[in-house]
Amino acid sequence: MKFSTVVTSVIFIAAGVNAFADVPNPSSVPDFSIGEVDAQKAYDQSSFPISANDLLLRAKELLSDEIELGVKDDGACLADDFEFAAAVVGPIPKDEYLDALKSFSLKESFDITNNYYGFTVDPLQTNRVWFFTRQIAKHIAPFVGAKPENTKDDLVLPPQLMHMDFNEDALLKEFGFYTVDRRHGNTGGLGGAFGFFYGVGKPLPIPECQPYKRSWQFRTLSFVGGIGKKFAKKKE
């Protein structure tokens, strides 16, 4: 910003005038040159009966301690056709989902800070809410045989992108999440319950519950590709 602009703005503010009052927030203005969606226009034209703002409020309500995504309200917030669908686990129907969550409680063994942020309604699927979490958890009670005193550091899970799909009655139709940066944190790039198992040194003995490792096919392909590049350089 030019110095003259700053001086002018200070003068305006001193006089009770905001020089930038009519300047739109860049984050709220779609940039069509990069193919950005006009989200507000999509919301206005949506046939889904729940507004974007109300849907965000509903999503946060389901995350509250009073509901906890169906755990505390005995599934009253879940649609009959609800499914849990994550990157590895699922789809799991309503009853199986509730039974799995009630079989063990992470909150009983960990002091968890969810660090939710970035709540937004998908403009191309206006019954869906997206949001991120960057969980940090302190081990406070025994968990699958692991004792807190043996867990030296707080668990730092990788960033995870979560989604909720709602029906027209504001009941949850689908919930799921995906790790979006497996190199972050100290749980082997694993999110969800798998991250907690790994973080306390008790990973489940299946490949899906271990840190990502390239398959031998991928390693072979990379090796062959590397040789091909070396020969190509020699020809040049």
C-alpha positions in Angstrom: 0.0 0.0 0.0 1.3 3.5 -0.9 2.3 5.9 1.9 0.0 8.5 0.5 -2.9 6.0 0.8 -2.1 5.2 4.4 -1.9 8.9 5.3 -5.3 9.6 3.6 -6.8 6.6 5.4 -5.5 7.9 8.7 -7.1 11.3 8.0 -10.4 9.7 7.1 -10.4 7.5 10.1 -9.7 10.5 12.4 -12.7 12.1 10.8 -14.9 9.1 11.5 -14.7 7.8 7.9 -13.5 4.3 7.0 -11.7 4.5 3.8 -12.0 0.8 3.2 -15.7 0.4 4.1 -16.7 -0.4 0.5 -13.7 -2.6 -0.3 -14.9 -6.2 -0.5 -13.2 -9.0 1.5 -10.9 -10.8 -1.1 -11.9 -14.1 0.4 -15.6 -13.5 -0.3 -15.2 -12.5 -4.0 -14.9 -15.5 -6.4 -12.1 -15.3 -8.8 -13.6 -16.7 -12.0 -10.2 -16.5 -13.8 -9.0 -19.5 -11.8 -12.3 -21.4 -12.1 -13.5 -20.5 -8.6 -17.1 -21.3 -7.8 -19.5 -18.5 -6.9 -20.5 -20.2 -3.6 -23.1 -17.7 -2.6 -24.9 -18.0 -6.0 -24.8 -21.8 -5.6 -26.3 -21.6 -2.2 -29.1 -19.2 -3.4 -30.0 -21.5 -6.2 -29.9 -24.7 -4.2 -33.0 -26.8 -3.9 -31.9 -28.2 -0.5 -34.3 -26.7 2.1 -31.7 -26.0 4.8 -29.7 -22.8 4.3 -25.9 -22.9 4.4 -25.7 -21.0 7.7 -28.2 -23.2 9.4 -26.4 -26.3 8.1 -23.1 -25.1 9.6 -24.8 -24.5 12.9 -26.3 -28.0 12.8 -22.9 -29.6 12.1 -21.4 -27.9 15.1 -24.3 -28.9 17.2 -23.6 -32.6 16.3 -20.0 -32.1 17.4 -21.1 -30.8 20.8 -20.5 -32.7 24.1 -24.3 -33.2 24.3 -24.5 -35.2 21.1 -21.0 -36.3 20.0 -22.1 -37.5 16.6 -24.8 -39.8 17.9 -23.0 -41.2 20.9 -24.7 -39.1 23.6 -28.2 -39.0 22.1 -28.4 -42.7 21.3 -28.3 -42.0 17.6 -31.2 -39.6 17.5 -29.3 -37.3 15.2 -28.6 -40.0 12.7 -30.8 -40.9 9.7 -32.1 -44.5 9.4 -29.9 -44.9 6.3 -26.8 -43.3 8.0 -23.4 -44.6 6.9 -19.9 -44.0 8.3 -17.5 -43.9 5.3 -13.8 -43.0 5.8 -10.8 -43.6 3.6 -10.2 -47.1 4.8 -13.2 -48.1 7.1 -16.7 -48.3 5.8 -19.3 -47.8 4.7 -20.7 -48.9 8.1 -24.5 -48.7 8.8 -26.0 -46.8 11.8 -26.2 -49.7 14.3 -22.7 -51.0 13.6 -21.3 -47.4 13.9 -22.9 -46.8 17.3 -21.8 -50.2 18.6 -18.2 -49.5 17.5 -18.2 -46.1 19.2 -19.6 -47.4 22.4 -17.2 -50.4 22.6 -14.4 -48.0 23.6 -14.2 -44.3 24.4 -11.2 -42.3 23.4 -12.3 -39.5 25.8 -11.9 -41.9 28.7 -8.2 -42.4 27.9 -7.2 -39.1 26.3 -7.6 -35.4 26.9 -8.4 -34.4 23.3 -8.2 -31.0 21.8 -9.9 -31.3 18.4 -8.9 -27.9 16.9 -11.8 -27.8 14.4 -11.7 -25.1 11.8 -12.6 -24.3 8.2 -16.3 -25.2 8.3 -17.9 -24.7 4.9 -20.9 -25.9 2.9 -20.0 -27.6 -0.4 -21.5 -25.3 -3.1 -21.7 -28.2 -5.5 -23.4 -30.5 -2.9 -25.3 -28.2 -0.6 -26.3 -30.9 1.9 -22.6 -31.5 2.8 -20.4 -29.7 5.4 -16.6 -29.9 5.1 -14.3 -29.0 8.0 -10.8 -29.8 9.2 -9.4 -31.0 12.5 -5.8 -31.0 13.9 -6.1 -33.1 17.0 -3.7 -33.1 19.9 -4.3 -35.7 22.7 -2.7 -36.2 26.1 -2.7 -39.8 27.3 -4.4 -39.8 30.7 -5.6 -43.3 31.4 -4.9 -46.9 30.2 -5.8 -47.6 26.5 -5.7 -51.0 25.0 -3.0 -52.0 27.5 -0.9 -48.9 27.1 -0.2 -46.9 30.2 0.0 -43.1 30.2 3.4 -43.0 31.9 4.8 -44.9 28.9 3.5 -42.3 26.4 6.2 -39.6 26.6 4.7 -37.0 24.2 1.2 -35.8 23.5 -0.2 -37.4 20.4 -0.3 -35.0 17.4 -2.5 -36.5 14.7 -2.2 -35.4 11.0 -4.6 -32.8 9.6 -7.9 -34.5 8.7 -10.7 -33.4 6.4 -14.1 -34.4 7.7 -17.5 -34.3 6.1 -21.1 -34.5 7.1 -24.0 -35.1 4.7 -27.5 -34.2 5.9 -31.0 -35.1 4.7 -33.9 -32.6 4.5 -34.8 -33.3 8.1 -31.3 -32.2 9.3 -30.5 -35.7 10.2 -27.0 -37.0 9.5 -26.8 -39.3 6.5 -23.0 -39.7 6.2 -20.0 -38.9 8.2 -16.4 -39.6 7.3 -12.8 -38.2 7.3 -9.5 -38.5 5.4 -5.9 -37.7 6.3 -4.7 -34.8 4.2 -1.0 -34.6 5.2 0.4 -37.9 6.4 3.9 -36.3 7.0 2.6 -34.2 9.9 2.3 -35.3 13.5 3.7 -38.3 15.4 1.1 -41.0 14.7 2.6 -42.4 11.6 0.4 -40.4 9.3 -2.7 -42.2 10.7 -5.9 -40.4 11.6 -9.0 -41.5 13.5 -8.8 -44.3 16.1 -5.9 -45.8 14.1 -3.8 -42.8 15.0 -4.4 -43.3 18.7 -3.6 -47.0 18.6 -0.3 -46.2 16.8 0.5 -43.2 19.0 0.5 -45.3 22.2 2.6 -48.1 20.6 -0.3 -50.5 20.0 -1.0 -50.4 16.3 -3.4 -53.0 14.9 -1.5 -55.8 13.0 -2.9 -55.0 9.6 -1.3 -52.8 6.8 -4.1 -50.2 6.9 -3.1 -49.5 10.6 0.6 -49.0 9.8 2.4 -45.9 8.4 2.2 -45.7 4.6 4.7 -47.9 2.8 5.0 -48.2 -1.0 4.1 -51.6 -2.4 6.8 -53.7 -4.0 5.1 -53.1 -7.4 5.4 -49.3 -6.9 9.0 -49.6 -5.8 9.8 -51.7 -8.8 8.0 -49.3 -11.1 10.0 -46.4 -9.6 13.3 -48.3 -10.0 12.6 -49.1 -13.6 11.6 -45.5 -14.3 14.8 -44.3 -12.7 16.9 -46.5 -14.9 15.0 -45.3 -18.0 15.8 -41.7 -17.1 19.5 -42.5 -16.8 19.6 -44.1 -20.2 17.7 -41.1 -21.7 20.3 -38.7 -20.3 23.2 -40.8 -21.7 21.7 -40.6 -25.2 21.5 -36.8 -24.9 
